[in-house]
Amino acid sequence: MVKILHHRLLSKSFILLFLLTATAISARAQTLSERVSDRAGRKMRFGFKLDPGASMMRPQEEGVERNSGRFYFSYGVMADFFLDDQGNYALASGLQVSAMGSVLKYETGKGLSAFKNAPSEYDLRLTYIEIPFTLRLKADTQNGLGVWGQFGGFAGFPVRARANVISGLTPFNKQDVLRDVNPLSAGMIIGGGIEYPLTETLVGVVGFNYQNGFIDVTRNSKWDDGRVNMNNFILRLGVYF
């Protein structure tokens, strides 16, 4: 008798738990629906991002090779300018500070004039101010999750460039090479990810971006190293307000 009562109580508990869960999901869906309705018709939104990743400079001429990449980190503001009332199409831009670099090895006769008499290794650490501009497309799912993709480009300029150099067996630390790198950076951005409402006013964003630099990073007249492009693999972490 006790086992029967226990079994019935357990069954009723599962049914009650199921009903409570279904009610909570329904209420959550209704809240998300109302939130989307409240935000429909907006012209723009702003956000903040912190993007870790990896950067790699890619030499394209013999006599120069990449020994390793470096940690990439970027932070800044995001701005979406909507092209429709539902917020599914937008021109995405912003302003960001990005740190990147690589370790490059130069054979004798290549590299900066102060170090070209011996094989040299340059640990380059570059900081840029960048402005991205992409077309951002988003599709909403029934559970409130937004799936987005973007394609476009970026432009920027370096504000800091330092190199730890080992020429022969002699180290030269924190060499200022800002005047030896190109004053302009530009390239392509492609990426995608998801976004999800966190609170009544915050939307979280997680994604992945790939940046392919089109412009030579190092001035060829200073380094005699042909074209050296920068490629960045970036994890997007941000919130929209």
DAGISUL-V724937 format. One record per residue. RES is the residue in one small letter. D_LAST is the distance of its C-alpha to the last C-alpha in whole Angstrom. Layout:
BEGIN
res=RES d_last=D_LAST
res=RES d_last=D_LAST
END
This chain:
BEGIN
res=m d_last=58
res=v d_last=56
res=k d_last=54
res=i d_last=54
res=l d_last=52
res=h d_last=50
res=h d_last=49
res=r d_last=48
res=l d_last=46
res=l d_last=44
res=s d_last=44
res=k d_last=43
res=s d_last=40
res=f d_last=39
res=i d_last=39
res=l d_last=37
res=l d_last=34
res=f d_last=34
res=l d_last=33
res=l d_last=31
res=t d_last=29
res=a d_last=29
res=t d_last=28
res=a d_last=25
res=i d_last=24
res=s d_last=25
res=a d_last=23
res=r d_last=20
res=a d_last=20
res=q d_last=21
res=t d_last=17
res=l d_last=16
res=s d_last=18
res=e d_last=17
res=r d_last=13
res=v d_last=14
res=s d_last=16
res=d d_last=14
res=r d_last=11
res=a d_last=14
res=g d_last=15
res=r d_last=12
res=k d_last=13
res=m d_last=10
res=r d_last=7
res=f d_last=6
res=g d_last=6
res=f d_last=8
res=k d_last=11
res=l d_last=15
res=d d_last=18
res=p d_last=21
res=g d_last=24
res=a d_last=27
res=s d_last=29
res=m d_last=32
res=m d_last=35
res=r d_last=37
res=p d_last=40
res=q d_last=42
res=e d_last=46
res=e d_last=49
res=g d_last=49
res=v d_last=45
res=e d_last=44
res=r d_last=40
res=n d_last=41
res=s d_last=38
res=g d_last=34
res=r d_last=31
res=f d_last=28
res=y d_last=25
res=f d_last=22
res=s d_last=19
res=y d_last=16
res=g d_last=14
res=v d_last=11
res=m d_last=10
res=a d_last=10
res=d d_last=11
res=f d_last=14
res=f d_last=15
res=l d_last=18
res=d d_last=19
res=d d_last=17
res=q d_last=16
res=g d_last=14
res=n d_last=16
res=y d_last=18
res=a d_last=16
res=l d_last=17
res=a d_last=15
res=s d_last=15
res=g d_last=14
res=l d_last=16
res=q d_last=17
res=v d_last=20
res=s d_last=22
res=a d_last=25
res=m d_last=28
res=g d_last=32
res=s d_last=35
res=v d_last=38
res=l d_last=41
res=k d_last=45
res=y d_last=47
res=e d_last=51
res=t d_last=53
res=g d_last=53
res=k d_last=49
res=g d_last=46
res=l d_last=46
res=s d_last=50
res=a d_last=50
res=f d_last=50
res=k d_last=51
res=n d_last=55
res=a d_last=54
res=p d_last=51
res=s d_last=48
res=e d_last=45
res=y d_last=41
res=d d_last=38
res=l d_last=36
res=r d_last=32
res=l d_last=30
res=t d_last=27
res=y d_last=25
res=i d_last=23
res=e d_last=22
res=i d_last=20
res=p d_last=19
res=f d_last=19
res=t d_last=20
res=l d_last=20
res=r d_last=17
res=l d_last=18
res=k d_last=17
res=a d_last=19
res=d d_last=18
res=t d_last=20
res=q d_last=22
res=n d_last=20
res=g d_last=17
res=l d_last=16
res=g d_last=15
res=v d_last=18
res=w d_last=17
res=g d_last=19
res=q d_last=20
res=f d_last=23
res=g d_last=23
res=g d_last=24
res=f d_last=23
res=a d_last=25
res=g d_last=25
res=f d_last=28
res=p d_last=29
res=v d_last=29
res=r d_last=31
res=a d_last=33
res=r d_last=36
res=a d_last=38
res=n d_last=40
res=v d_last=44
res=i d_last=47
res=s d_last=49
res=g d_last=53
res=l d_last=52
res=t d_last=51
res=p d_last=47
res=f d_last=46
res=n d_last=42
res=k d_last=39
res=q d_last=41
res=d d_last=39
res=v d_last=39
res=l d_last=36
res=r d_last=39
res=d d_last=40
res=v d_last=37
res=n d_last=35
res=p d_last=33
res=l d_last=31
res=s d_last=29
res=a d_last=28
res=g d_last=28
res=m d_last=27
res=i d_last=23
res=i d_last=23
res=g d_last=21
res=g d_last=20
res=g d_last=18
res=i d_last=16
res=e d_last=12
res=y d_last=12
res=p d_last=10
res=l d_last=10
res=t d_last=10
res=e d_last=9
res=t d_last=6
res=l d_last=5
res=v d_last=7
res=g d_last=9
res=v d_last=11
res=v d_last=15
res=g d_last=17
res=f d_last=20
res=n d_last=21
res=y d_last=25
res=q d_last=25
res=n d_last=29
res=g d_last=30
res=f d_last=33
res=i d_last=34
res=d d_last=36
res=v d_last=35
res=t d_last=38
res=r d_last=40
res=n d_last=43
res=s d_last=46
res=k d_last=45
res=w d_last=45
res=d d_last=47
res=d d_last=45
res=g d_last=44
res=r d_last=41
res=v d_last=38
res=n d_last=35
res=m d_last=32
res=n d_last=30
res=n d_last=27
res=f d_last=26
res=i d_last=22
res=l d_last=20
res=r d_last=16
res=l d_last=14
res=g d_last=10
res=v d_last=7
res=y d_last=4
res=f d_last=0
END
